[in-house]
Amino acid sequence: MTEADREVIEIVKELFRSKKGELIDPDALLQEQIVKWSIYMAVFCVVALVPAKIFGSSSSEQINGVLSGVIGVAFTLFFIHLNIKSKNPSFILYGLTWLSLMVSLWLAS
């Protein structure tokens, strides 16, 4: 694991750790909250979409498109946040980007 990979892991840990009682810049706090809640919404959408894809329920194409859009936006915000906080490119970051794009494409089809 490279130094950049360790840096990405530290950014993710920092994003999801509790910050109660700390003084934080309101803009940074808002950015982190938006990224966190978009990831939570994406996980909810994946949990809702995967059974529909597995069991072949294709009666709701519009719902699939909306949920896939939420997933795409969430991962976009997450990777923008990682790129803002990170100083070096990382193999983990490239792998996560590729994986999220493949999952979004699969769910959108």
QUIVENQUI-V574220 format. One record per pair of residues at least 4 apart in sequence whose C-alpha atoms are under 8 Angstrom apart, sorted by the first residue. I is the first residue (numbers start at 1). J is the second residue. Records with the same first field share a line. If there is no record, write none. Layout:
# QUIVENQUI-V574220
I = J ; J
This chain:
# QUIVENQUI-V574220
1 = 5 ; 6
2 = 6 ; 90
3 = 7
4 = 8 ; 86 ; 87 ; 88 ; 89 ; 90 ; 91
5 = 9 ; 90 ; 91 ; 92 ; 93
6 = 10
7 = 11 ; 86
8 = 12 ; 82 ; 86 ; 90 ; 92 ; 93
9 = 13
10 = 14
11 = 15 ; 82 ; 85 ; 86
12 = 16 ; 82
13 = 17
15 = 32 ; 36
16 = 36
24 = 28 ; 29
25 = 29
26 = 30
27 = 31
28 = 32
29 = 33
30 = 34
31 = 35
32 = 36
33 = 37
34 = 38
35 = 39 ; 74 ; 77 ; 78 ; 81
36 = 40
37 = 41
38 = 42 ; 70 ; 73 ; 74 ; 75 ; 77
39 = 43 ; 71 ; 74 ; 75 ; 78
40 = 44
41 = 45 ; 70 ; 71 ; 74
42 = 46 ; 67 ; 70 ; 71 ; 74 ; 75
43 = 47 ; 71
44 = 48
45 = 49 ; 67 ; 68 ; 70 ; 71
46 = 50 ; 67 ; 71
47 = 51
48 = 52
49 = 53 ; 64 ; 67 ; 107
50 = 54 ; 107
51 = 55
52 = 56 ; 57 ; 58
53 = 57 ; 58 ; 107
60 = 64
61 = 65
62 = 66
63 = 67
64 = 68 ; 107 ; 108
65 = 69 ; 108
66 = 70
67 = 71
68 = 72 ; 104 ; 107 ; 108
69 = 73
70 = 74
71 = 75 ; 104
72 = 76 ; 100 ; 101 ; 104
73 = 77
74 = 78
75 = 79 ; 97 ; 100
76 = 80
77 = 81
78 = 82
79 = 83 ; 93 ; 97
80 = 84
81 = 85
82 = 86 ; 93
83 = 87
89 = 93
90 = 94
91 = 95
92 = 96
93 = 97
94 = 98
95 = 99
96 = 100
97 = 101
98 = 102
99 = 103
100 = 104
101 = 105
102 = 106
103 = 107
104 = 108
105 = 109
